[in-house]
Amino acid sequence: MELRTLGYFVAVAETGSVSAAAEVVHVTQPAISRQLRQLETDLGVDLFSRSAGRLRLSAAGREFLPHAQDVLRRAAGARAAAKSYAAGRLESLTIAAPTTTLTDVIAPFLATLHADDPMPTVLESDPHEAYAALRHGADLAIVTEPPRGPLASAAIAVLPVWAFVPAGHRWATQDTIRLRTLVEETLLVLTPGFRPRQILDLALDRAGVSAASVVECSNPQVAQALAAAGRGVAVVTDDARFDLHGLEVQGRDGPLRIELFAAWEPEHHAAATLDALAGRLRDFCVQRYGADVAPR
């Protein structure tokens, strides 16, 4: 059974006659009739009832028609995809990103895409899962450390680790807070699997200090909500919520920062397109947060 023969069957079914189908597919009527007979032989079922030189779909033909149409649509889609691959185009885009990056960076960036950009899909994943996502079909992964191995990558942004306090807090008029002072308060931190927590823990260790009280949160927005309720200071990298005031945290070696990188497989058929999208994402971060977040 060939796609061409299925095309003849669908053309006859949709136009209502062999003569009309012949004009559509640019094949002679006898050739179409022979192909239809061969298709029925191959399938072992009569697709048409023949009477007085006219063809009508049989009950089996009516049942078979949507399957034939689906096969032809899939084949056309496969051909179009192959042409896109050959040209290095990207029809759809799957991005794997951590929760905070997805909410504060990726989603706002997607709102700036153009009509001719690929259709995006986003997978929520932690940075370690992002590498597995690339192996299982994701096109682009956003990670918080320089990508390992043979992956192609681009630096996207360097963002602050914030200490968030409510408006009435004694630090609410400041722009920065020293780590040694910060630990005097109850710290609302993420669990150790999150990169902002790892950055904080490393900074505490290097400064030789520890927090007087720590409350772990599994979600950065929950940490901010608790800070808004006066339960402590949220140490996260999210954009401010709940009318909180953010202070940059100054550690022994300078302000605490988190880096964002885009990573992709260098053999990806649209590697050049992914590189360009990573550049646009970097420019978007600069527009959104200011020139200070540009990678150096």
C-alpha positions in Angstrom: 0.0 0.0 0.0 1.6 3.3 -1.2 0.9 6.8 -0.1 0.2 7.7 -3.7 -2.6 5.1 -3.9 -4.1 6.3 -0.6 -4.1 9.8 -2.1 -6.0 8.5 -5.2 -8.6 6.8 -2.9 -9.1 10.0 -0.8 -9.3 12.1 -3.9 -12.1 9.9 -5.4 -13.9 9.8 -2.0 -13.8 13.6 -1.6 -14.6 14.6 -5.2 -17.2 11.9 -5.8 -15.9 10.5 -9.0 -12.9 9.1 -10.8 -13.0 11.8 -13.5 -13.0 14.7 -10.9 -10.2 13.0 -8.9 -8.2 12.6 -12.1 -8.2 16.4 -12.6 -7.2 17.0 -9.0 -4.2 14.5 -8.9 -3.3 14.9 -12.6 -3.5 11.2 -13.4 -5.6 9.5 -16.1 -8.9 7.9 -15.1 -7.8 4.4 -16.1 -4.7 4.7 -13.9 -6.7 5.7 -10.9 -9.2 2.9 -11.4 -6.3 0.3 -11.6 -4.8 1.7 -8.4 -8.1 1.6 -6.6 -8.6 -2.0 -7.6 -5.0 -2.8 -6.4 -5.7 -1.1 -3.1 -8.8 -3.1 -2.5 -6.9 -6.3 -3.3 -4.2 -5.3 -0.9 -6.7 -4.6 1.9 -8.9 -7.5 1.1 -12.1 -5.4 1.2 -14.3 -3.5 -1.3 -13.9 0.3 -0.7 -16.5 1.2 -3.3 -19.8 -0.2 -4.6 -19.8 0.0 -8.4 -23.1 0.4 -10.3 -23.7 1.7 -13.8 -20.2 3.0 -14.1 -20.4 5.0 -10.9 -18.5 4.6 -7.6 -19.9 5.0 -4.2 -18.1 4.5 -0.9 -19.1 1.2 0.6 -19.6 0.9 4.4 -16.0 -0.3 4.7 -14.8 2.6 2.5 -16.6 5.1 4.8 -14.9 3.5 7.8 -11.5 3.5 6.1 -11.6 7.0 4.7 -10.6 8.9 8.0 -7.7 6.5 8.5 -6.4 7.1 5.0 -6.8 10.9 5.5 -4.9 10.7 8.8 -2.0 8.8 7.2 -1.7 11.4 4.4 -1.8 14.2 6.9 0.9 12.6 9.0 3.0 12.0 5.9 2.7 15.6 4.8 3.7 16.7 8.3 6.7 14.4 8.2 7.8 15.8 4.9 7.3 19.4 6.2 9.3 18.6 9.3 12.1 17.0 7.2 12.3 20.2 5.1 12.5 22.3 8.3 15.3 20.1 9.7 17.2 20.4 6.4 16.8 24.2 6.5 17.7 24.4 10.2 14.3 25.8 11.1 12.5 25.2 14.4 8.7 24.8 14.2 8.3 24.2 17.9 10.4 24.9 20.9 10.6 23.0 24.2 12.3 24.8 27.1 13.2 23.1 30.4 13.6 25.6 33.2 13.5 25.8 37.1 10.3 27.1 38.7 11.6 30.6 39.5 13.2 31.1 36.1 10.1 29.9 34.4 7.9 32.3 36.3 10.0 35.4 36.3 12.1 35.1 33.1 10.9 32.5 30.6 7.1 33.2 30.7 7.6 37.0 30.3 10.1 36.4 27.5 7.6 34.1 25.7 5.2 37.0 25.7 7.6 38.9 23.4 7.9 36.2 20.8 6.9 37.0 17.2 4.3 35.2 15.0 7.1 33.6 13.0 8.9 32.3 16.1 8.5 28.6 17.0 5.6 27.5 19.1 6.9 27.2 22.7 6.3 24.6 25.3 7.9 24.8 28.8 8.9 22.0 31.1 9.3 22.8 34.8 12.4 21.1 36.0 15.3 21.5 38.4 18.7 22.2 36.9 19.8 18.5 37.1 16.6 17.3 35.4 17.2 19.8 32.7 20.0 17.8 31.3 17.8 14.7 31.1 15.2 16.8 29.4 17.6 17.7 26.7 18.3 14.0 26.2 14.6 13.3 25.9 13.6 15.9 23.4 13.8 19.4 25.0 15.5 21.9 22.7 16.8 24.4 25.3 17.5 24.0 29.0 18.0 26.9 31.5 20.5 25.9 34.2 22.1 27.8 37.1 25.7 26.5 36.7 28.0 26.4 33.6 26.7 23.5 31.6 28.9 20.4 31.8 30.1 18.1 29.1 29.9 18.7 25.4 26.7 20.9 25.5 26.6 24.2 23.6 25.7 27.1 25.9 25.3 30.8 26.4 25.4 32.9 29.6 22.0 34.6 30.0 22.1 36.7 33.2 23.6 37.2 36.6 20.8 37.9 39.1 20.9 39.0 42.8 20.1 36.8 45.7 17.5 38.9 47.6 16.7 39.3 51.2 13.0 40.3 51.2 11.4 42.1 54.1 8.0 43.8 54.6 7.5 47.5 54.3 7.6 48.1 58.1 10.8 46.2 58.7 13.7 48.1 60.1 15.8 47.3 57.0 13.1 48.5 54.6 14.9 51.7 53.8 18.1 50.0 52.9 19.3 48.6 49.5 21.8 46.1 50.8 22.4 44.0 53.9 25.6 42.4 55.1 25.5 38.6 55.6 26.7 38.9 59.2 23.8 41.2 59.9 21.3 39.1 58.0 21.9 36.0 60.1 20.5 37.8 63.2 17.0 37.3 61.7 15.0 34.2 61.1 15.9 33.2 57.5 13.1 31.8 55.3 15.2 29.7 52.9 14.6 27.1 50.2 15.5 23.4 50.6 19.1 22.4 49.9 18.3 21.2 46.3 17.6 24.8 45.2 20.6 26.8 43.8 19.8 30.0 45.9 20.0 27.9 49.1 23.3 26.4 47.9 24.7 29.9 47.2 23.6 31.1 50.6 25.1 28.1 52.4 28.4 28.6 50.6 28.5 32.3 51.5 27.8 31.5 55.2 30.5 28.9 55.3 33.0 31.3 53.7 32.1 34.1 56.1 32.3 31.7 59.0 28.9 32.5 60.3 25.6 30.7 60.7 21.9 31.8 60.9 20.4 32.0 64.4 17.1 30.5 63.0 16.2 28.9 59.7 12.9 27.9 58.3 13.0 25.8 55.1 10.4 26.3 52.4 9.8 24.1 49.3 8.6 27.0 47.2 10.1 30.5 46.8 6.7 32.2 46.8 5.8 30.6 50.0 9.0 32.0 51.5 8.0 35.4 50.4 4.5 35.0 51.7 5.9 34.1 55.2 8.1 37.1 55.0 5.1 39.3 54.3 3.4 37.8 57.3 6.4 38.9 59.5 7.8 35.4 60.1 11.3 36.2 58.9 13.4 37.3 56.0 13.0 35.4 52.7 16.3 34.7 51.0 15.4 33.9 47.3 16.1 35.0 43.8 12.5 35.6 42.7 11.0 39.0 41.7 9.4 40.7 44.7 5.9 39.8 45.6 3.4 40.8 48.4 4.8 44.4 48.4 8.1 43.2 49.9 11.3 45.2 49.8 14.4 43.5 48.4 17.9 44.0 49.7 21.0 42.7 47.9 23.0 40.4 50.2 26.6 41.2 50.7 28.8 38.3 51.5 32.5 38.2 52.3 33.4 38.1 48.6 30.8 40.6 47.4 27.1 40.4 46.6 25.5 37.0 46.3 24.5 36.2 42.7 22.9 33.4 40.7 23.9 32.8 37.1 21.6 31.6 34.4 22.8 29.7 31.3 21.0 28.4 28.3 22.2 24.9 27.1 21.5 22.8 24.0 22.9 19.9 22.1 25.5 21.2 19.6 24.3 18.6 17.0 20.7 20.0 17.2 19.5 20.6 13.7 18.5 24.2 14.6 21.5 24.9 16.8 22.0 28.3 15.2 18.3 29.2 15.9 18.7 28.2 19.5 21.9 30.3 19.8 20.0 33.3 18.5 17.1 32.7 20.9 19.5 32.5 23.8 20.9 35.9 22.7 17.4 37.3 22.6 16.7 35.9 26.1 19.9 37.6 27.4 18.9 40.9 25.8 15.4 40.5 27.4 16.9 40.0 30.8 18.9 43.2 30.4 15.8 45.1 29.4 13.8 43.7 32.3 16.3 44.0 35.1 18.9 46.5 33.9 22.4 46.4 32.5 23.9 45.1 35.8 22.5 41.6 35.1 24.4 41.2 31.8 26.9 38.4 32.0 30.5 39.4 31.9 
